[in-house]
Amino acid sequence: MDLTWDILPAPARVPELDPDFRPAALANRAFRHRVAASGAAVPLVLAVERDRGRISRFETQLFAPDHPAAVANLPYVERLVKFLLWQFGGWKLHVGGPAEIAAFLRACYAPGGCRQFDAEFWSTVYLQPFSVVSGRPEAVPAATHDASGAVRLDWQGWRIGFDLGASDRKIAVVKDGRLALKADGSPLLSDELVWDPKPQADPAWHFNQILEILKLAEATIHQADPGARVSGIGGSSAGIYVNGQVRVASLFRGVPRARFEAEVAPLFQKLQTAMGGVPFRLENDGDVTALAGAIALRDGAVLGLAMGSSLAAGYVDGDRRIAGWLNELAFAPVDYQPRAVCDEWSGDRGVGANYFSQQAVGRLIPAAGIAMPDLPADALPKRLARVQELMAANDPRARRIYTTIGRYLGYAVAQYAEFYLPLRHIEILGRVMTGAGGRIILDEARAVLAAEFPELAGAFSFYEPDEREKRHGQAAAAASLPS
């Protein structure tokens, strides 16, 4: 199946260490302009359906099937659907448009197709066979607006918030929407407890480790206010969670799959029971990061991007609500160059994890001419730390790494702005952004927007949380989740 683009515009601000980079934002824009100028445009309506019948839509235009350039529809649609599925999450794709397009997408997501991995992944997440259904554009279901996804920032009473990471468990006590404080102004409880969950094969170990911090918070509340009642527990964790159940999460990678469905999937529901049935809600850590940003900014329409071991993302809408989307932008395409770097997990090329993470830094180190013979190639945190040391010494090779990532970012956020509406703030954080290199990344991203997308240059602002918010914000924001 030939998915080669006939036109892939080169960026005006070329990433220094990756001159073959071809931004998705430019390719998509060029395709749309060609379609509009052809006089032969036909509508395409795509709807992605996920759990509980929730639906998200996207509308665009293609060349009419009989137009000489109609073959260009295929790579455009394939990359577009890939992005939408990893933005929204879903097990059913509704296609309203030319019959050829639906047939093409069925082949892509069928066994042996180029997106077989994705189809199997969504079937695992939603416990439904992935399917593509077709019809006329006007027959595509309308988008749903599920109020159960709303997070209102007027929570009251004593609440517990937690955040589960790969190396620590953060826990916070919140009262009436603010981090609870002692008389001296320090947090009543906002702590980090070390753990190492990835190699642990027994689900009971995970259960007890999480229950430990919840009981610590409960005891802290009762000590401060003996008659108090915990009114809600909210959690944040990396991974995919559907209706409060664990579907995919690296924290539990050590658990045998044979035990996963029975013991890991309902883990947080069991924790709710152990905590006396208190209202309990768990969300992806990317969404809670965006929520923490919305709380700090006192505004909504926030897209959060965390550049750490991978790329984590989350979104809070204009009313400061979590939309309930997947937002796994680590696996959404940003580079359409046919020989772009291949993701080792999904087998796809040009996806975000390899452009905005420690993986990106590790990939660019040899291109920058930096040798680290004493560090294994997979020692990414240590290799990043070495680059940061070089950057602190103003090494021009390290600067080129950050310049390259900053230019990637400028083109990627222009792409994200097509899909995340409204968008007023982009929250940027993560270990890759630490130190002087983070300033270079943002400066370069702004320069890309000014040069290539002037209509976006003032449409949204970049926001970096301070150290206090990084330390306390996410767990505290999670406390707002249960209603």
Secondary structure, 3 states (H helix, E strand, C coil): CCCCCCCCCCCCCCCCCCCCCCEHHHHHHHHHHHHHHHCCEEEEEEEEECHHHCEEEEEEEEECCCCCCHHHHHHHHHHHHHHHHHHHCCCEEEEECCHHHHHHHHHHCCCCCCCHHHHHHHHHHHCCCCEEEEECHHHCCCCCCCHHHCCCCCCCCEEEEEEECCCEEEEEEEECCEECECCCCCECCEEEEECCCCCCCCHHHHHHHHHHHHHHHHHHHHHHCCCCCEEEEEEEECCEEECCEEEECHHHCCCCHHHHHHHHCCHHHHHHHHCCCCCEEEEEHHHHHHHHHHHHHCCCCEEEEEECCCEEEEEECCCCCECCCCCCHHHCECECCCCCCECCCCCCECEHHHCCCHHHHHHHHHHCCCCCCCCCCCCHHHHHHHHHHHHHCCCHHHHHHHHHHHHHHHHHHHHHHHHCCCCCEEEEECHHHCCHHHHHHHHHHHHHHHHHCHHHHCCCEEECCCHHHHHHHHHHHHCCCCC
